[in-house]
Amino acid sequence: MIHPFELHRPGSVAEASGMLRELPDAALLCGGTELLQVMKMGLARFEHLIDLKRLDELRGIRRTDDGLTIGAITTHRELERSPLIGESYPAFVEMEREVANIRVRNMGSIGGNLCFAEPHSDPATFLLAANATLELATADGRREMGIGEFMLEALTTALEADELMTAIRLPALRPGEQVVYRKLAFVERPAASVGCKVRVEDGVVREARVAVGSIGDVPVLLDAAANELVDCSLSDLEAAGERAAQIIRDECDASDDINGSAEYKRHLAGTLLRRALRQVAEGATHAAS
């Protein structure tokens, strides 16, 4: 049973920020798929909930000069069904289709998912690999921040007390660039996940980003693993992928949980990286043919 609370419906981002500043013990409500669950379980109690669902400025997907901007209260279902994202970022649509279940995707928002900072988050790992940035706002102004800076630890973000997320910005993919996301999920949350952003030119990897998630408290970038891939030809990518996977198994922080031991989850992440790189090679070969 949920402890009684007072519901507030601000008319603007500035008003919502002001409520966070003025109301004691308040929380933001978007889809509520995570927040209401922990409240029902008695793990959290709030006297005030600030409902953002009527703020149209936080909803929707639009193309910009440098990529895509996604409103923070846009639902997972809206994202997976978006023709604009499907055209620009097909891997993002594929990832969203596998988030939790249809009920969660219908109700849950992308911003709420990121702000809850649950360690087993599909979008956080994908967006870190894609080098997305977040727009955060208070009544006094706005700032931008990368996913890696935003996620501090499990269930903890860099949001200030009166701050809310307003948008996610995905940079446009350049020629020869692709993002691939692979995961292993035993139920509805990933036990291990890997995102790769790779740019291939003339059959050679010119740039790479590797993000690993769901095996520790927050998703992380592994520069050492990515560096193994740079300047590698597609024909040698499998061998380079094995070296990068070994870096994950040796160096990536992980923790024991219901999904398995830290060692097992590092092994899973390394295997997922190798599978992701096979998909990168297939995509690059197809694009060149």
C-alpha positions, 0 to 999 in steps of 0.5 A: 500500500502506498503512503498518502501523498499530495499530487502537483501538476506544474505548468512549466519546467520552471514551475516544476523546479520551483516545486522541487525547491520549495516542497519538502520530501518531493519526487518527480513523477513521469511514467511511475513504473519504477517510482510507484513500485518502490513506494508500494514496496515501502522502500521509499516514501514521499509527501509530494509527487510532481507530475510532469506528464502534462508538460508538452515541452518535455515530450516528442522527438525532433531532428536537429542540425547535429542529430536528434533531440528526445523529450525526457518524458517520451515513452519507450513505446513512442521511441520504439515506434518512431519512424524518425528514430528508425531511420536515423538510429535503427539500433536504438529502436531495436534496443527499445523494443526489448526494454522490460515488457509492453506495460513498462514501455507504454508507461515508462519514460526515457528520462525517468529510466535514466534518472532512476539510475537502476544499474540494469538499464538498457538505455543508459548503456546504449546512450553512453556508447552513442555519446549522447548528452543530457539536458538538465534544467532548473528555474534558473537555467539549463546545462548539458552533461554526458551519461558518464558524468550523470550516473554516479552510482546505483540509484544516484545521479548528478541531478541537483535537488531542484533540477530535472532532465528535459531532453536527451540529445543523440549525435547524428551518425556519420558516414561509416558509423554505426551503433550496436547493442547486445545484452543477455537478460535472464528475466526482463532486466539485462544481466550484462550489456555492451554498446559499441559505436564504431566508424569504419572507413575503407575497411578499417576501424577509424574510431570506436567507443565501448560501453559495458553495463548491467554488471556493476553499479553504473555503465562504464566506457572502456577506452582500453578495449576501444583502443584495441579496435582502432586502426584494425581492418575488418578482416582482423576485427575478430582477433582485436575483439578477443583482445578487447574482450579480455580487457573487459574480463580483466579490468571491468568492475563488476559485482556479484548479484542474483544474475551470477558472480562478478567473474561470470558477468565479466565473461558475459560482457566479453562474449557480448562484445565479440558478438557486437563486433561481428555485427559491426563487421557484417554491417560495414561489409553490407554497406560497402557492397 
